[in-house]
């Protein structure tokens, strides 16, 4: 009987949440956009273009999804589920691309906000990137400015 209770709870939970690759990707990248508690159109536009460039998802779709998260005043307290699903579905190089997108969005305003950096570090760790690769990506983005 208890098994049926837990089974029904899990079924309801799965029906209420969309766990697609795109949704997980948007949720992680959106955390960088919102980390400093300032959502700019520039960050949303740039993130949308980067997602298209690296993952071939049309920019307009990306903008709609990032704006939808912003309009819902979405804020994740636990990034582990999104990160885990991406970690298991993406190659190491693709996970590095996710962190590259995060760093580029972080630096779009020219400021290295401590909350944003901390969030990118957390996402990088959850995606299973090595510290040397995190530092390499960070330096690459900072050197390109």
C-alpha positions in Angstrom: 0.0 0.0 0.0 2.8 2.4 0.8 4.4 1.6 -2.5 1.2 2.7 -4.3 1.3 6.0 -2.4 4.9 6.7 -3.4 4.3 5.6 -6.9 1.3 7.9 -7.3 3.3 10.8 -5.8 6.1 10.2 -8.3 3.7 10.0 -11.2 2.2 13.3 -10.3 5.6 14.9 -9.8 6.7 13.7 -13.3 3.5 15.1 -15.0 4.0 18.5 -13.5 7.7 19.0 -14.6 9.2 19.1 -18.0 12.6 17.4 -18.0 13.7 18.0 -21.5 17.3 18.7 -22.4 16.4 22.2 -23.5 14.5 23.0 -20.2 17.5 21.8 -18.1 19.8 23.9 -20.2 17.7 27.0 -19.9 17.3 26.5 -16.2 21.1 26.3 -15.6 21.9 29.2 -17.9 19.1 31.3 -16.4 20.7 30.9 -13.0 23.7 33.0 -14.3 21.3 35.6 -15.7 19.5 35.9 -12.3 22.4 35.4 -10.0 23.1 39.1 -9.5 19.4 39.8 -9.1 19.4 41.9 -12.3 17.9 40.5 -15.5 18.9 42.5 -18.5 17.7 42.1 -22.1 21.3 42.1 -23.1 22.0 38.9 -21.1 18.9 37.2 -22.4 19.7 38.0 -26.0 23.3 37.0 -25.7 22.5 33.8 -23.9 19.9 33.0 -26.6 22.4 33.5 -29.4 25.1 31.4 -27.6 22.6 28.5 -27.0 21.8 28.6 -30.8 25.5 28.6 -31.7 26.6 25.8 -29.4 23.4 23.6 -29.3 21.6 24.5 -32.6 18.4 25.6 -30.8 16.8 28.6 -32.6 17.5 31.9 -30.9 13.8 32.9 -30.9 12.9 29.7 -28.9 15.7 30.5 -26.4 14.5 34.1 -25.9 11.0 32.9 -25.3 12.1 30.4 -22.7 14.4 32.8 -20.9 11.7 35.5 -20.9 9.2 32.9 -19.6 11.5 32.1 -16.7 12.0 35.8 -16.0 8.2 36.5 -16.1 7.6 33.6 -13.7 10.3 35.1 -11.4 11.8 31.7 -11.5 14.6 31.0 -9.0 16.2 27.6 -8.5 17.5 26.7 -5.1 18.7 23.2 -6.2 20.6 22.9 -9.5 21.6 19.3 -8.9 18.7 17.7 -10.8 19.2 19.8 -13.9 23.0 19.4 -13.8 22.8 15.6 -13.3 20.5 15.1 -16.3 22.8 17.3 -18.5 25.9 15.6 -17.1 24.6 12.2 -18.1 23.3 13.2 -21.5 26.2 15.5 -22.7 29.8 14.7 -23.6 32.5 16.4 -21.5 33.2 18.9 -24.3 29.5 19.8 -24.5 29.5 20.3 -20.7 32.5 22.6 -21.2 30.4 24.5 -23.8 27.7 25.0 -21.1 30.2 26.6 -18.8 31.6 28.6 -21.6 28.1 30.0 -22.3 27.7 30.7 -18.5 31.0 32.6 -18.4 30.2 34.6 -21.5 26.8 35.6 -20.2 28.4 36.5 -16.8 30.9 38.8 -18.5 28.4 40.4 -21.0 28.0 43.5 -18.7 31.8 43.7 -18.2 31.4 43.0 -14.4 32.5 39.8 -12.7 29.8 39.6 -10.0 30.8 37.4 -7.1 27.3 35.7 -7.0 27.5 34.9 -10.7 31.0 33.5 -10.4 29.9 31.4 -7.5 27.0 30.1 -9.4 29.1 29.2 -12.5 31.6 27.4 -10.2 28.7 25.4 -8.6 27.3 24.5 -12.0 30.8 23.5 -13.2 31.3 21.2 -10.3 27.8 19.6 -10.7 28.5 19.0 -14.4 31.7 17.2 -13.4 34.2 19.6 -15.0 37.8 19.5 -13.7 39.1 22.7 -12.0 41.7 23.1 -14.7 39.1 23.2 -17.4 36.9 25.7 -15.4 40.0 28.0 -15.1 40.9 27.5 -18.7 37.4 28.6 -19.8 37.3 31.5 -17.4 40.7 32.8 -18.6 39.7 32.3 -22.2 36.6 34.4 -21.8 38.3 37.1 -19.7 41.2 37.3 -22.2 38.8 37.8 -25.1 37.4 41.0 -23.5 
